[in-house]
Amino acid sequence: MVKIKELKGANMDIDLISENIGWDQTNCPWNEAENTKEHRCAVKDTSICKYFCGIKYLDSVLCSYPYENLDVLSKD
């Protein structure tokens, strides 16, 4: 069973690596694992991360890292 994490503080930009913001924001676990800041949960009109599982009220991204969300991948 895949455990879904709630990444807090997305503020619907859904990138989770914003600099100098005024709220708490969970770091992207994929970025942390690879020691980078390149991964984004979603980019409007461009892409959705393979670990992205949705959004939960208030501004939390649902993430399945390190298990790919096969539902998201099948829509490409």
Buried (B, 14 or more C-beta within 10 A) or exposed (E): EEEBBEBBBBBEBBBBBEEEEEEEBBEBBBBEEEEEBEBBBBEEEEEBBBBBBEBBEEBBBBBBBEBBBEEBEEEE
